Amino acid sequence: MPTIPAASAVTLPASDAVPCTPDPLYDPAGVRHLFDRMARSYDRMNVMLSLGFSVLWRHRLLRLVPATGSPRRVLDLMSGRGETWATIERRLPQAQITALDFSDEMLAQAQRRNLGRFAGRVRLRQEDALEQTTPSGSVDVVVSAYGLKTFDARQLERLAAEVARTLRPGGSFAFVDVTEPACGPLRVAYRSYLRWIVPLAGLLLLSDPTEYRMLHRYLAGFGDGSRAVAAFRAEPGLEVEVRRYFFGCAMSISGRRLGTDEEEARSSAAVRILEG
């Protein structure tokens, strides 16, 4: 397997406070095991989970990154089976892609895709996105599709900090994930779909719907994604934009790494507001 070397203050409402006791649902070992088990059917699972829109939302994810024909160092976090790579290369034809995932089975599937469709040019690393060895300020673009929902509030804060750390000043980032729609009737229908139809499809694909029921739990915990939005907006090195798709069934968080002067100006403005 190819390798490479290794704003202003935001006050969250009480309901969004980080719990003192970590929820076992977000334990990295458990999440890794879940994705190991789902690796062979993950492409089809994403299509079902997103009501068939996952491919469209991946394309919209890369539209949030400025297009260029110049070489760009792209970091694909929680890369899974490498489903986003073709879209990255269409948007950034000379992209130098490094893909991170901590699941053995996902990386095995990704390596097959890498050798079969990408001539081995994608560099793969088995690492946790929150504990990666990417040098600071070394990448131009960070992207990730459908991984945010597996993090709790504290982990999302660490993820936002890692994005800010690894991007060069002016570099871009874009994340997309499914969310629960705000509309009451649509939310009820979507929950029912995830609770019953998706596990049934999992039974047909894997003869075991357990993993698909777990994804329903992650989505219920993620809700409308407001904790992820708060985590990225609280990171002082990032400028953040949020977009919602298909009546709130998906959300993107994107933006850029501020330059040193911009970050200092933002910090000074925050100090003036607090003093005032």
N, C-alpha and C positions, 0 to 999 in steps of 0.2 A: 504494500500500500504506500503510495507516495506520501512523503511527509515534508514538512518544512520546519526550520528551527522555531526550535521553539522561539437669578431672576428674582426674581424676588422671592421672599419667603412665602411658602404655601402652608396654610394651616388646614389640616384635614378635619372634617367633622368627626364627632366621637364615634359614629358608626363605622368609620373607616380606619379607626386606630389599629395599629399592628398588634395582634394578640401576643400575650406574654408566652403562652405555651404553643409551640409550633404544631400546626395541624399535620397529622401523619399523611394526609392525602397528598401533601406537597413534598414529602421526603424524597430526596433525589434517588435513593436506591429503589424505592417503589416505582417512581416515574420511569426509571431506566428499565426496570423489569417489564412494565406495562408495554413500552414501545418495542422491547425485544420480542414480545409475543405478537405484536401487531404488525411487525415489519413487512411480512409478505403480502398483506392485504391493505397496507396503509393508503396507497393511491386511491383505491376504490372507497375506503372508509371516508376520506376527505370529501369525495364527491357526494356521498350520502349525507354526511354531517352538514354540508353547506347547501343542501338542496340542489346540488348540481352546479353551483356557481363557483366552485373553488378555482377552476382554471381561469375564469374571467377575473376573479379577485387577485390572482397572482399577476395577471397582466397589468391590472390597475396599480398593484404594488410597485412595479418597476416604472410605471409612468410618473411616480412621485420622485424618481431619481433623475436628475438632469442628464439628458442624452448627450453622448459625445462619441466621436470616433477615436479619441486618444486613449492610450492604455489607462486602465483604472484598476486599482487593487481592491477587490471586492471580498468582503467577509460575509459568508452565509451562515448565520447562527442557527442552531437546531435544524440542521440541513435535512435531516431525514434521509430519504432515498434519493435526494438530488433533484426533486421535481421542479425546482425553481431555476436550475442552471440554464436551460434552453432560453427561458425568458430573459435572464440576465444577459446572455450573449446577443440576443436580438436587440436589446436596448443599448448595450455597451459592447460593440463587436470585438474590441481588443481587451476585454476584461481578463484579469488574472484572478481566478476564483480560488479562494481557500474556503473549505467547507468544514464546519465543526459539528459534531454530534457525540453524545456520550453513550449511545446504545450500540452494542456490538453488532446486533443483527441489522440495525438500520445502516450502519457503515458497510456491512457486507453487501447489502443490496445496493448501496450507493456506489461501491467499488465496481460492481458489475455494470451499472449504468455508465460509470466513468470510463471503463475500458471499452465498452461496447459502442457508446455514442459520442464520447468526447475524447477518444484517443489518449486517455490517461492524463489530460492536461489540467484537470481539477486536482488541487492539492488537498488531501483529506487529513484531518486530525481528530483523534478521539479525545475530546475534552468537554468538560462541563462549561457551558457558556458563562457561568458566574465565576469560574476559576481558570480562565484561559491564559495561555502564555503569549498571546499576541502582543508584540511590543507596542508601547504607547505611541500614539500619533502616526501609526504605520500604514493605515488603510484609508482609501478614499470613500468607500461606500460600505455600509453595514445594512444587510437586509435579513429578514426572517419571516416565514409564513407559518402561521398556525401553531406557534409554540408559547405564546404569552399566557394562555389560560392555565398552564401547568405550574405557574408560579404564584406564591402568596405575596402579600403586600411588601414584606421585607425583601424577598427575593427580587421583586420587580424594581425596587430601589437600587439594588446591587446591579441589576441588568442595565438600568439607565446609566449608572456610573461607569460600567464597562464600555458602553457605547461611546460615552464622552471621552473616556481614556484612550480608546484604540483609534478613534477617528483623528485625522489631521484637521487643523483649523480650516473651516470651510467645507469639510467633508459632509456627505449626505447619509441619512439613514431612513429606513422605511420598514415598518412592521405591519402585518395584517393578521386578523384572527376573527373567528366567528363570535358573535355576541347574542345575547337575548334581546329581542325587539322590545321597544318601549310600549307599543300598542298592546293593551291588555288581551283582547281576543287572539291576536296574532301570537303573543307570547305563550298563551295557554296551548294553542294549536302546535306551536313549535316544540314546547316541552313534551307534549304527548307524542309527537313524532320521534323525538330523541329517546323518550322512555320506552317506547314500544316498537316502532318500525325499525329504527337503526339496530337495536339488539337482535331483532328477528333476522335482519340481513346479515348480521355478524354470525348468527347461528348457521346460516346457509354457507357463509364463506369459510368459517373456522370450526364449525361444530361446537362453538363455545362463545356465547354472547357476553361473557363477563367483562371483557375489555371494553366493549362498546357501552355497557352500562356505566363503567368508570368515566368514560368521556362525557356522558351526561352529567355526572357529578362535577367534573371540572368546569363544564360550561355553566352549570347552575352557580358555582362559586365565583366564576368570572363575571357573570351578570352582563351589564352593559359596558364593562371594561373601564369603569371610572377609576378604579384603583391604579390600573396601568397608566391611564392619562395623568393622574396626580403624580405618580412616581417620575414620569418623564418630564413633566412640567416643573417639578421641584428640583431637577438636576440643573445647577446653574450654568453648566457649559453648553446646554442645548437650547436651540430655538425649535419649538414644537408646533405642529399643525395636526388637527384631528379631523377625520372624515368618516361619515357613516354611510353604509350602503344597504340597499334593498330593505327599507323600512326598519333599519337598525339590526339586521341579521348579521352584519359584519362591520368591522371598524378598522381603520388604518391610523397609525401614529407615525408621523414622518417629520423630517426637518433637517437641520444641519448643525454642525459643531461650530460654535461661535469662535471668532478670533480672540486673541488675548485682550486687545483693546476693547472689543465689544463686551467681553465678560467683565472686565474691570468697570466699564461704564454702567453695566447693569447692576453690579454689586454696589457701586457708589449711589445709584438711584435708590436702591433698596434701603441703604443706610439713611439717606435723606428722608425717605418716607417714614421709617421707623422713628427717627429723631423728631420728625414733625408731629 
